[in-house]
Amino acid sequence: MKKILQSLVDGDHVIRATRYSLAGWRAAYKKESAFRQELTLALVLVPLGLWLGRSGVERALLIGSMVMVLVVELLNSAIEATVDRGGKDWDELAGRAKDMGSAAVMTSLLLVGVIWALILYDRLGS
């Protein structure tokens, strides 16, 4: 049990993991225009979600759905970088992986639209 607790509070590991995460965010911001666009959208929608949400649940849905888009975009960018590392020659499986990553981003953006529309409809319709 002591080893488990020590591993949970391993300062060196936490510091390294934080550095890797920050490097990933920097790389996404510098190299991925879609990430920058979605981050800009988040900078608008997150404060708006805080203001528009009537309850903690509404705020969590409005903000959380937008944060999820950023997470999905980071994963999609990681998939694309991995696939592109294999070379620029066209490969059916590589193309499918990239298309599916793109579809995941689009699906998450559609979910944002649905959540925002439903909550705004409820708010404006009441």
BAKE-115042 format. One record per atom (N, C-alpha, C): residue number from 1; residue in one letter; atom name; x negated, y, z negated. Coordinates in nm, 3 decimals, padded with zeros to 5 digits. Example, Ala and Ser with C-alpha at 12.3 -4.5 7.8 and 13.67 -1.06 7.14 Angstrom:
{node 1, "a", "N", {-01.319, -00.569, -00.780}}
{node 1, "a", "CA", {-01.230, -00.450, -00.780}}
{node 1, "a", "C", {-01.320, -00.330, -00.780}}
{node 2, "s", "N", {-01.285, -00.225, -00.708}}
{node 2, "s", "CA", {-01.367, -00.106, -00.714}}
{node 2, "s", "C", {-01.290, 00.003, -00.787}}
END
This chain:
{node 1, "m", "N", {-00.082, -00.119, 00.000}}
{node 1, "m", "CA", {00.000, 00.000, 00.000}}
{node 1, "m", "C", {-00.087, 00.126, 00.000}}
{node 2, "k", "N", {-00.196, 00.120, -00.074}}
{node 2, "k", "CA", {-00.285, 00.235, -00.083}}
{node 2, "k", "C", {-00.343, 00.269, 00.054}}
{node 3, "k", "N", {-00.381, 00.166, 00.132}}
{node 3, "k", "CA", {-00.436, 00.189, 00.266}}
{node 3, "k", "C", {-00.333, 00.253, 00.357}}
{node 4, "i", "N", {-00.210, 00.211, 00.345}}
{node 4, "i", "CA", {-00.102, 00.268, 00.426}}
{node 4, "i", "C", {-00.086, 00.416, 00.394}}
{node 5, "l", "N", {-00.083, 00.449, 00.266}}
{node 5, "l", "CA", {-00.069, 00.589, 00.226}}
{node 5, "l", "C", {-00.189, 00.672, 00.271}}
{node 6, "q", "N", {-00.308, 00.615, 00.261}}
{node 6, "q", "CA", {-00.427, 00.687, 00.306}}
{node 6, "q", "C", {-00.423, 00.712, 00.456}}
{node 7, "s", "N", {-00.376, 00.614, 00.533}}
{node 7, "s", "CA", {-00.370, 00.632, 00.678}}
{node 7, "s", "C", {-00.267, 00.738, 00.716}}
{node 8, "l", "N", {-00.162, 00.753, 00.634}}
{node 8, "l", "CA", {-00.060, 00.853, 00.663}}
{node 8, "l", "C", {-00.111, 00.996, 00.641}}
{node 9, "v", "N", {-00.206, 01.010, 00.551}}
{node 9, "v", "CA", {-00.257, 01.143, 00.520}}
{node 9, "v", "C", {-00.401, 01.161, 00.569}}
{node 10, "d", "N", {-00.443, 01.080, 00.663}}
{node 10, "d", "CA", {-00.578, 01.090, 00.718}}
{node 10, "d", "C", {-00.593, 01.224, 00.790}}
{node 11, "g", "N", {-00.659, 01.317, 00.723}}
{node 11, "g", "CA", {-00.673, 01.452, 00.776}}
{node 11, "g", "C", {-00.742, 01.458, 00.911}}
{node 12, "d", "N", {-00.846, 01.378, 00.929}}
{node 12, "d", "CA", {-00.919, 01.380, 01.057}}
{node 12, "d", "C", {-00.828, 01.337, 01.171}}
{node 13, "h", "N", {-00.749, 01.234, 01.148}}
{node 13, "h", "CA", {-00.658, 01.187, 01.253}}
{node 13, "h", "C", {-00.555, 01.293, 01.288}}
{node 14, "v", "N", {-00.499, 01.357, 01.187}}
{node 14, "v", "CA", {-00.399, 01.461, 01.211}}
{node 14, "v", "C", {-00.459, 01.577, 01.289}}
{node 15, "i", "N", {-00.579, 01.615, 01.254}}
{node 15, "i", "CA", {-00.647, 01.726, 01.323}}
{node 15, "i", "C", {-00.674, 01.690, 01.469}}
{node 16, "r", "N", {-00.726, 01.569, 01.492}}
{node 16, "r", "CA", {-00.753, 01.526, 01.630}}
{node 16, "r", "C", {-00.624, 01.518, 01.711}}
{node 17, "a", "N", {-00.521, 01.460, 01.653}}
{node 17, "a", "CA", {-00.393, 01.447, 01.723}}
{node 17, "a", "C", {-00.336, 01.584, 01.757}}
{node 18, "t", "N", {-00.348, 01.677, 01.665}}
{node 18, "t", "CA", {-00.300, 01.813, 01.690}}
{node 18, "t", "C", {-00.378, 01.878, 01.804}}
{node 19, "r", "N", {-00.509, 01.860, 01.805}}
{node 19, "r", "CA", {-00.592, 01.915, 01.915}}
{node 19, "r", "C", {-00.552, 01.857, 02.049}}
{node 20, "y", "N", {-00.529, 01.726, 02.053}}
{node 20, "y", "CA", {-00.488, 01.662, 02.179}}
{node 20, "y", "C", {-00.352, 01.716, 02.226}}
{node 21, "s", "N", {-00.261, 01.733, 02.132}}
{node 21, "s", "CA", {-00.129, 01.784, 02.166}}
{node 21, "s", "C", {-00.137, 01.927, 02.219}}
{node 22, "l", "N", {-00.215, 02.010, 02.152}}
{node 22, "l", "CA", {-00.231, 02.148, 02.199}}
{node 22, "l", "C", {-00.297, 02.152, 02.336}}
{node 23, "a", "N", {-00.393, 02.064, 02.360}}
{node 23, "a", "CA", {-00.457, 02.056, 02.492}}
{node 23, "a", "C", {-00.355, 02.015, 02.597}}
{node 24, "g", "N", {-00.265, 01.926, 02.563}}
{node 24, "g", "CA", {-00.160, 01.885, 02.656}}
{node 24, "g", "C", {-00.066, 01.999, 02.689}}
{node 25, "w", "N", {-00.026, 02.076, 02.588}}
{node 25, "w", "CA", {00.059, 02.192, 02.613}}
{node 25, "w", "C", {-00.012, 02.294, 02.701}}
{node 26, "r", "N", {-00.140, 02.320, 02.671}}
{node 26, "r", "CA", {-00.216, 02.415, 02.753}}
{node 26, "r", "C", {-00.226, 02.368, 02.897}}
{node 27, "a", "N", {-00.256, 02.241, 02.916}}
{node 27, "a", "CA", {-00.268, 02.186, 03.052}}
{node 27, "a", "C", {-00.135, 02.198, 03.126}}
{node 28, "a", "N", {-00.026, 02.166, 03.059}}
{node 28, "a", "CA", {00.105, 02.176, 03.124}}
{node 28, "a", "C", {00.135, 02.321, 03.161}}
{node 29, "y", "N", {00.104, 02.414, 03.072}}
{node 29, "y", "CA", {00.131, 02.554, 03.101}}
{node 29, "y", "C", {00.044, 02.606, 03.216}}
{node 30, "k", "N", {-00.083, 02.566, 03.218}}
{node 30, "k", "CA", {-00.174, 02.614, 03.322}}
{node 30, "k", "C", {-00.149, 02.550, 03.458}}
{node 31, "k", "N", {-00.116, 02.421, 03.459}}
{node 31, "k", "CA", {-00.114, 02.345, 03.584}}
{node 31, "k", "C", {00.025, 02.318, 03.641}}
{node 32, "e", "N", {00.129, 02.329, 03.559}}
{node 32, "e", "CA", {00.262, 02.286, 03.602}}
{node 32, "e", "C", {00.359, 02.404, 03.606}}
{node 33, "s", "N", {00.391, 02.449, 03.728}}
{node 33, "s", "CA", {00.483, 02.563, 03.741}}
{node 33, "s", "C", {00.622, 02.529, 03.689}}
{node 34, "a", "N", {00.667, 02.405, 03.708}}
{node 34, "a", "CA", {00.799, 02.366, 03.657}}
{node 34, "a", "C", {00.803, 02.379, 03.505}}
{node 35, "f", "N", {00.696, 02.341, 03.436}}
{node 35, "f", "CA", {00.691, 02.354, 03.291}}
{node 35, "f", "C", {00.699, 02.501, 03.251}}
{node 36, "r", "N", {00.628, 02.587, 03.323}}
{node 36, "r", "CA", {00.634, 02.731, 03.292}}
{node 36, "r", "C", {00.775, 02.785, 03.313}}
{node 37, "q", "N", {00.842, 02.742, 03.419}}
{node 37, "q", "CA", {00.979, 02.788, 03.445}}
{node 37, "q", "C", {01.073, 02.741, 03.335}}
{node 38, "e", "N", {01.060, 02.615, 03.296}}
{node 38, "e", "CA", {01.148, 02.562, 03.191}}
{node 38, "e", "C", {01.116, 02.623, 03.055}}
{node 39, "l", "N", {00.991, 02.654, 03.030}}
{node 39, "l", "CA", {00.954, 02.721, 02.906}}
{node 39, "l", "C", {01.014, 02.861, 02.902}}
{node 40, "t", "N", {01.012, 02.931, 03.015}}
{node 40, "t", "CA", {01.074, 03.064, 03.024}}
{node 40, "t", "C", {01.224, 03.053, 02.997}}
{node 41, "l", "N", {01.288, 02.952, 03.056}}
{node 41, "l", "CA", {01.430, 02.929, 03.030}}
{node 41, "l", "C", {01.454, 02.903, 02.882}}
{node 42, "a", "N", {01.366, 02.824, 02.820}}
{node 42, "a", "CA", {01.379, 02.794, 02.677}}
{node 42, "a", "C", {01.364, 02.920, 02.592}}
{node 43, "l", "N", {01.274, 03.009, 02.633}}
{node 43, "l", "CA", {01.253, 03.134, 02.557}}
{node 43, "l", "C", {01.378, 03.222, 02.560}}
{node 44, "v", "N", {01.463, 03.204, 02.660}}
{node 44, "v", "CA", {01.589, 03.276, 02.667}}
{node 44, "v", "C", {01.700, 03.199, 02.594}}
{node 45, "l", "N", {01.708, 03.067, 02.621}}
{node 45, "l", "CA", {01.820, 02.990, 02.568}}
{node 45, "l", "C", {01.810, 02.958, 02.419}}
{node 46, "v", "N", {01.690, 02.941, 02.366}}
{node 46, "v", "CA", {01.679, 02.907, 02.224}}
{node 46, "v", "C", {01.733, 03.019, 02.135}}
{node 47, "p", "N", {01.691, 03.144, 02.153}}
{node 47, "p", "CA", {01.751, 03.250, 02.071}}
{node 47, "p", "C", {01.902, 03.265, 02.097}}
{node 48, "l", "N", {01.941, 03.249, 02.223}}
{node 48, "l", "CA", {02.083, 03.258, 02.257}}
{node 48, "l", "C", {02.161, 03.146, 02.189}}
{node 49, "g", "N", {02.103, 03.027, 02.184}}
{node 49, "g", "CA", {02.167, 02.914, 02.117}}
{node 49, "g", "C", {02.181, 02.937, 01.968}}
{node 50, "l", "N", {02.080, 03.000, 01.907}}
{node 50, "l", "CA", {02.090, 03.034, 01.764}}
{node 50, "l", "C", {02.205, 03.130, 01.740}}
{node 51, "w", "N", {02.223, 03.223, 01.831}}
{node 51, "w", "CA", {02.325, 03.326, 01.817}}
{node 51, "w", "C", {02.465, 03.271, 01.850}}
{node 52, "l", "N", {02.475, 03.191, 01.956}}
{node 52, "l", "CA", {02.605, 03.143, 02.001}}
{node 52, "l", "C", {02.661, 03.026, 01.919}}
{node 53, "g", "N", {02.573, 02.944, 01.866}}
{node 53, "g", "CA", {02.620, 02.827, 01.792}}
{node 53, "g", "C", {02.694, 02.867, 01.667}}
{node 54, "r", "N", {02.811, 02.806, 01.647}}
{node 54, "r", "CA", {02.893, 02.837, 01.529}}
{node 54, "r", "C", {02.854, 02.754, 01.409}}
{node 55, "s", "N", {02.791, 02.642, 01.434}}
{node 55, "s", "CA", {02.753, 02.553, 01.324}}
{node 55, "s", "C", {02.613, 02.500, 01.349}}
{node 56, "g", "N", {02.560, 02.431, 01.250}}
{node 56, "g", "CA", {02.429, 02.370, 01.268}}
{node 56, "g", "C", {02.429, 02.267, 01.379}}
{node 57, "v", "N", {02.540, 02.196, 01.393}}
{node 57, "v", "CA", {02.549, 02.094, 01.498}}
{node 57, "v", "C", {02.548, 02.160, 01.636}}
{node 58, "e", "N", {02.625, 02.266, 01.652}}
{node 58, "e", "CA", {02.625, 02.336, 01.782}}
{node 58, "e", "C", {02.487, 02.393, 01.813}}
{node 59, "r", "N", {02.425, 02.454, 01.714}}
{node 59, "r", "CA", {02.291, 02.510, 01.737}}
{node 59, "r", "C", {02.192, 02.400, 01.773}}
{node 60, "a", "N", {02.203, 02.287, 01.704}}
{node 60, "a", "CA", {02.113, 02.175, 01.733}}
{node 60, "a", "C", {02.134, 02.123, 01.875}}
{node 61, "l", "N", {02.258, 02.116, 01.919}}
{node 61, "l", "CA", {02.285, 02.070, 02.056}}
{node 61, "l", "C", {02.234, 02.169, 02.158}}
{node 62, "l", "N", {02.263, 02.297, 02.137}}
{node 62, "l", "CA", {02.221, 02.399, 02.233}}
{node 62, "l", "C", {02.069, 02.407, 02.243}}
{node 63, "i", "N", {02.003, 02.409, 02.130}}
{node 63, "i", "CA", {01.857, 02.423, 02.128}}
{node 63, "i", "C", {01.789, 02.289, 02.158}}
{node 64, "g", "N", {01.837, 02.184, 02.096}}
{node 64, "g", "CA", {01.776, 02.053, 02.114}}
{node 64, "g", "C", {01.780, 02.004, 02.258}}
{node 65, "s", "N", {01.889, 02.033, 02.328}}
{node 65, "s", "CA", {01.896, 01.991, 02.468}}
{node 65, "s", "C", {01.790, 02.061, 02.552}}
{node 66, "m", "N", {01.764, 02.187, 02.521}}
{node 66, "m", "CA", {01.662, 02.260, 02.596}}
{node 66, "m", "C", {01.522, 02.212, 02.561}}
{node 67, "v", "N", {01.499, 02.182, 02.435}}
{node 67, "v", "CA", {01.369, 02.128, 02.394}}
{node 67, "v", "C", {01.346, 01.993, 02.461}}
{node 68, "m", "N", {01.455, 01.915, 02.475}}
{node 68, "m", "CA", {01.443, 01.786, 02.540}}
{node 68, "m", "C", {01.396, 01.802, 02.686}}
{node 69, "v", "N", {01.440, 01.906, 02.753}}
{node 69, "v", "CA", {01.394, 01.931, 02.891}}
{node 69, "v", "C", {01.242, 01.947, 02.892}}
{node 70, "l", "N", {01.189, 02.020, 02.796}}
{node 70, "l", "CA", {01.043, 02.039, 02.790}}
{node 70, "l", "C", {00.972, 01.907, 02.766}}
{node 71, "v", "N", {01.028, 01.824, 02.678}}
{node 71, "v", "CA", {00.968, 01.694, 02.651}}
{node 71, "v", "C", {00.969, 01.607, 02.777}}
{node 72, "v", "N", {01.082, 01.604, 02.845}}
{node 72, "v", "CA", {01.093, 01.523, 02.967}}
{node 72, "v", "C", {00.998, 01.575, 03.074}}
{node 73, "e", "N", {00.985, 01.707, 03.085}}
{node 73, "e", "CA", {00.892, 01.764, 03.184}}
{node 73, "e", "C", {00.748, 01.728, 03.151}}
{node 74, "l", "N", {00.712, 01.729, 03.024}}
{node 74, "l", "CA", {00.577, 01.687, 02.985}}
{node 74, "l", "C", {00.552, 01.542, 03.025}}
{node 75, "l", "N", {00.650, 01.455, 02.999}}
{node 75, "l", "CA", {00.636, 01.314, 03.038}}
{node 75, "l", "C", {00.629, 01.299, 03.189}}
{node 76, "n", "N", {00.712, 01.374, 03.261}}
{node 76, "n", "CA", {00.709, 01.368, 03.408}}
{node 76, "n", "C", {00.573, 01.414, 03.460}}
{node 77, "s", "N", {00.519, 01.519, 03.404}}
{node 77, "s", "CA", {00.388, 01.569, 03.446}}
{node 77, "s", "C", {00.280, 01.465, 03.419}}
{node 78, "a", "N", {00.291, 01.396, 03.305}}
{node 78, "a", "CA", {00.194, 01.291, 03.273}}
{node 78, "a", "C", {00.203, 01.177, 03.374}}
{node 79, "i", "N", {00.326, 01.139, 03.412}}
{node 79, "i", "CA", {00.344, 01.035, 03.514}}
{node 79, "i", "C", {00.281, 01.079, 03.646}}
{node 80, "e", "N", {00.311, 01.201, 03.686}}
{node 80, "e", "CA", {00.257, 01.251, 03.813}}
{node 80, "e", "C", {00.104, 01.255, 03.812}}
{node 81, "a", "N", {00.047, 01.300, 03.702}}
{node 81, "a", "CA", {-00.099, 01.307, 03.693}}
{node 81, "a", "C", {-00.160, 01.167, 03.701}}
{node 82, "t", "N", {-00.098, 01.072, 03.636}}
{node 82, "t", "CA", {-00.147, 00.934, 03.638}}
{node 82, "t", "C", {-00.137, 00.875, 03.777}}
{node 83, "v", "N", {-00.024, 00.897, 03.842}}
{node 83, "v", "CA", {-00.004, 00.844, 03.978}}
{node 83, "v", "C", {-00.103, 00.910, 04.074}}
{node 84, "d", "N", {-00.119, 01.042, 04.064}}
{node 84, "d", "CA", {-00.210, 01.113, 04.154}}
{node 84, "d", "C", {-00.355, 01.073, 04.133}}
{node 85, "r", "N", {-00.389, 01.031, 04.012}}
{node 85, "r", "CA", {-00.526, 00.987, 03.984}}
{node 85, "r", "C", {-00.563, 00.867, 04.070}}
{node 86, "g", "N", {-00.463, 00.786, 04.102}}
{node 86, "g", "CA", {-00.485, 00.667, 04.183}}
{node 86, "g", "C", {-00.518, 00.696, 04.329}}
{node 87, "g", "N", {-00.502, 00.819, 04.370}}
{node 87, "g", "CA", {-00.533, 00.856, 04.508}}
{node 87, "g", "C", {-00.415, 00.927, 04.572}}
{node 88, "k", "N", {-00.444, 00.989, 04.685}}
{node 88, "k", "CA", {-00.342, 01.067, 04.755}}
{node 88, "k", "C", {-00.272, 00.986, 04.865}}
{node 89, "d", "N", {-00.316, 00.862, 04.887}}
{node 89, "d", "CA", {-00.249, 00.778, 04.986}}
{node 89, "d", "C", {-00.109, 00.746, 04.938}}
{node 90, "w", "N", {-00.014, 00.746, 05.031}}
{node 90, "w", "CA", {00.124, 00.718, 04.996}}
{node 90, "w", "C", {00.138, 00.573, 04.954}}
{node 91, "d", "N", {00.208, 00.554, 04.844}}
{node 91, "d", "CA", {00.237, 00.420, 04.794}}
{node 91, "d", "C", {00.383, 00.419, 04.750}}
{node 92, "e", "N", {00.456, 00.317, 04.790}}
{node 92, "e", "CA", {00.600, 00.311, 04.760}}
{node 92, "e", "C", {00.627, 00.317, 04.610}}
{node 93, "l", "N", {00.553, 00.238, 04.532}}
{node 93, "l", "CA", {00.575, 00.237, 04.387}}
{node 93, "l", "C", {00.538, 00.370, 04.323}}
{node 94, "a", "N", {00.430, 00.430, 04.371}}
{node 94, "a", "CA", {00.389, 00.561, 04.318}}
{node 94, "a", "C", {00.496, 00.666, 04.350}}
{node 95, "g", "N", {00.545, 00.661, 04.471}}
{node 95, "g", "CA", {00.650, 00.755, 04.510}}
{node 95, "g", "C", {00.776, 00.735, 04.427}}
{node 96, "r", "N", {00.811, 00.610, 04.403}}
{node 96, "r", "CA", {00.928, 00.580, 04.322}}
{node 96, "r", "C", {00.909, 00.631, 04.178}}
{node 97, "a", "N", {00.791, 00.611, 04.123}}
{node 97, "a", "CA", {00.764, 00.659, 03.987}}
{node 97, "a", "C", {00.779, 00.811, 03.979}}
{node 98, "k", "N", {00.725, 00.881, 04.077}}
{node 98, "k", "CA", {00.735, 01.027, 04.077}}
{node 98, "k", "C", {00.879, 01.072, 04.096}}
{node 99, "d", "N", {00.952, 01.004, 04.183}}
{node 99, "d", "CA", {01.093, 01.038, 04.205}}
{node 99, "d", "C", {01.175, 01.015, 04.079}}
{node 100, "m", "N", {01.148, 00.906, 04.010}}
{node 100, "m", "CA", {01.223, 00.876, 03.887}}
{node 100, "m", "C", {01.190, 00.977, 03.777}}
{node 101, "g", "N", {01.065, 01.019, 03.769}}
{node 101, "g", "CA", {01.029, 01.124, 03.674}}
{node 101, "g", "C", {01.102, 01.253, 03.703}}
{node 102, "s", "N", {01.109, 01.287, 03.830}}
{node 102, "s", "CA", {01.182, 01.406, 03.872}}
{node 102, "s", "C", {01.330, 01.393, 03.840}}
{node 103, "a", "N", {01.386, 01.275, 03.863}}
{node 103, "a", "CA", {01.527, 01.251, 03.831}}
{node 103, "a", "C", {01.553, 01.264, 03.682}}
{node 104, "a", "N", {01.457, 01.223, 03.600}}
{node 104, "a", "CA", {01.472, 01.236, 03.456}}
{node 104, "a", "C", {01.479, 01.384, 03.416}}
{node 105, "v", "N", {01.395, 01.465, 03.476}}
{node 105, "v", "CA", {01.397, 01.609, 03.448}}
{node 105, "v", "C", {01.532, 01.668, 03.491}}
{node 106, "m", "N", {01.576, 01.633, 03.612}}
{node 106, "m", "CA", {01.703, 01.685, 03.660}}
{node 106, "m", "C", {01.819, 01.642, 03.570}}
{node 107, "t", "N", {01.817, 01.518, 03.526}}
{node 107, "t", "CA", {01.921, 01.468, 03.437}}
{node 107, "t", "C", {01.922, 01.545, 03.305}}
{node 108, "s", "N", {01.805, 01.573, 03.253}}
{node 108, "s", "CA", {01.799, 01.649, 03.127}}
{node 108, "s", "C", {01.850, 01.792, 03.147}}
{node 109, "l", "N", {01.820, 01.850, 03.263}}
{node 109, "l", "CA", {01.872, 01.985, 03.292}}
{node 109, "l", "C", {02.024, 01.983, 03.309}}
{node 110, "l", "N", {02.077, 01.878, 03.371}}
{node 110, "l", "CA", {02.222, 01.865, 03.384}}
{node 110, "l", "C", {02.287, 01.852, 03.246}}
{node 111, "l", "N", {02.222, 01.778, 03.157}}
{node 111, "l", "CA", {02.274, 01.763, 03.022}}
{node 111, "l", "C", {02.278, 01.899, 02.951}}
{node 112, "v", "N", {02.176, 01.980, 02.969}}
{node 112, "v", "CA", {02.177, 02.115, 02.912}}
{node 112, "v", "C", {02.298, 02.191, 02.963}}
{node 113, "g", "N", {02.320, 02.184, 03.094}}
{node 113, "g", "CA", {02.435, 02.254, 03.153}}
{node 113, "g", "C", {02.568, 02.207, 03.096}}
{node 114, "v", "N", {02.584, 02.076, 03.080}}
{node 114, "v", "CA", {02.708, 02.021, 03.027}}
{node 114, "v", "C", {02.728, 02.064, 02.882}}
{node 115, "i", "N", {02.624, 02.052, 02.801}}
{node 115, "i", "CA", {02.636, 02.090, 02.660}}
{node 115, "i", "C", {02.669, 02.238, 02.646}}
{node 116, "w", "N", {02.597, 02.322, 02.718}}
{node 116, "w", "CA", {02.623, 02.465, 02.709}}
{node 116, "w", "C", {02.763, 02.498, 02.760}}
{node 117, "a", "N", {02.804, 02.436, 02.870}}
{node 117, "a", "CA", {02.938, 02.463, 02.924}}
{node 117, "a", "C", {03.047, 02.422, 02.826}}
{node 118, "l", "N", {03.034, 02.304, 02.767}}
{node 118, "l", "CA", {03.136, 02.257, 02.672}}
{node 118, "l", "C", {03.146, 02.346, 02.548}}
{node 119, "i", "N", {03.031, 02.384, 02.495}}
{node 119, "i", "CA", {03.033, 02.468, 02.375}}
{node 119, "i", "C", {03.082, 02.608, 02.408}}
{node 120, "l", "N", {03.040, 02.663, 02.521}}
{node 120, "l", "CA", {03.089, 02.796, 02.560}}
{node 120, "l", "C", {03.237, 02.792, 02.593}}
{node 121, "y", "N", {03.283, 02.687, 02.658}}
{node 121, "y", "CA", {03.426, 02.674, 02.688}}
{node 121, "y", "C", {03.506, 02.671, 02.558}}
{node 122, "d", "N", {03.459, 02.594, 02.463}}
{node 122, "d", "CA", {03.527, 02.584, 02.334}}
{node 122, "d", "C", {03.528, 02.720, 02.264}}
{node 123, "r", "N", {03.417, 02.789, 02.273}}
{node 123, "r", "CA", {03.406, 02.920, 02.205}}
{node 123, "r", "C", {03.491, 03.026, 02.274}}
{node 124, "l", "N", {03.484, 03.031, 02.408}}
{node 124, "l", "CA", {03.557, 03.133, 02.481}}
{node 124, "l", "C", {03.705, 03.099, 02.498}}
{node 125, "g", "N", {03.735, 02.968, 02.497}}
{node 125, "g", "CA", {03.873, 02.925, 02.513}}
{node 125, "g", "C", {03.954, 02.935, 02.386}}
{node 126, "s", "N", {03.887, 02.946, 02.273}}
{node 126, "s", "CA", {03.958, 02.950, 02.144}}
{node 126, "s", "C", {04.012, 03.087, 02.115}}
END
